[in-house]
Amino acid sequence: MDLTTRESAITAVPGHTGNARKLRLAVILGSNREGRFGPVVSDWFLSHAAEHQDFTTTFIDLADTDLSAPLSSRPGPAVRAELDKVTPALAAADAFVVLTPEYNHSFPAAIKALIDWHFVEWQAKPVGFVSYGGMSGGLRAVEQLRQIFAEMHAVTVRDTVSFHNAHAHFDAEGRHRDPAECDAAARTMLDRLAWWGLALREAKSARPYAG
Ligand SMILES: Cc1cc2nc3c(=O)[nH]c(=O)nc-3n(C[C@H](O)[C@H](O)[C@H](O)COP(=O)(O)O)c2cc1C
């Protein structure tokens, strides 16, 4: 997926369409580093999300928004403009997948800023993870994110996808060299996310979440 010409932080991902009952999945790429590997992982994952029967998908690339300003309950126009790139997609989502690399045993600051600028947008919704990195495969970043999303009243799903030494596992065209295991892991994570997404949507329609 060519992301180089996009002006917005949000992209609608082509996939299954035409069913209002589908869950709206927001896939968030947390790396905004110059020369990042993240788009290889997000392209791989978005192709799986697009194939899943239970989701329509939007893609939020944190490289396309700057939320590094000091937190404020009354953000000025410049910050408001940055929030407008992402907040509506978060609010509309029924479920999230966060794609995170690991930096110094944690996740990128851009993800923390996105979380901190929002609250109700995360509540009573499921969150899945795709992580990548060096030796750790981003697993430490994911475990830390679980603690933070609990504070947001979000539900993180157990099953994740992780890529250890990620660069070595994809070829120059961004294809995984041996995709059976990671394809299956993506499917499992998306299935779990769909279960939680549907369960929470039904629960919220019967009883609004009081968080
Ligand atoms: C500042 C920095 C710190 C890193 N720290 C870790 C780490 O603690 N554990 C790990 O497994 N990989 C670590 N890495 C490797 C990255 O996870 C890996 O390069 C990954 O591709 C980074 O994602 P990005 O290219 O999309 O930014 C680090 C890389 C950078 C740039």
The ligand as an ORCA input file, in Angstrom:
! r2SCAN-3c Opt
* xyz 0 1
  C      16.003      4.115     19.727
  C      15.849      2.644     19.466
  C      15.780      1.764     20.523
  C      15.593      0.400     20.305
  N      15.459     -0.450     21.374
  C      15.149     -1.744     21.155
  C      14.857     -2.588     22.266
  O      14.891     -2.220     23.407
  N      14.525     -3.890     21.995
  C      14.465     -4.373     20.714
  O      14.158     -5.546     20.541
  N      14.724     -3.577     19.652
  C      15.043     -2.283     19.845
  N      15.277     -1.447     18.768
  C      15.134     -1.988     17.420
  C      13.782     -1.575     16.834
  O      12.714     -2.157     17.509
  C      13.729     -1.916     15.364
  O      14.779     -1.235     14.722
  C      12.418     -1.536     14.728
  O      12.510     -1.753     13.354
  C      12.060     -0.092     14.983
  O      10.845      0.221     14.366
  P      10.735      1.362     13.245
  O      11.836      1.063     12.256
  O       9.383      1.207     12.629
  O      10.922      2.646     13.950
  C      15.501     -0.092     18.979
  C      15.611      0.820     17.905
  C      15.751      2.163     18.153
  C      15.806      3.118     16.976
*
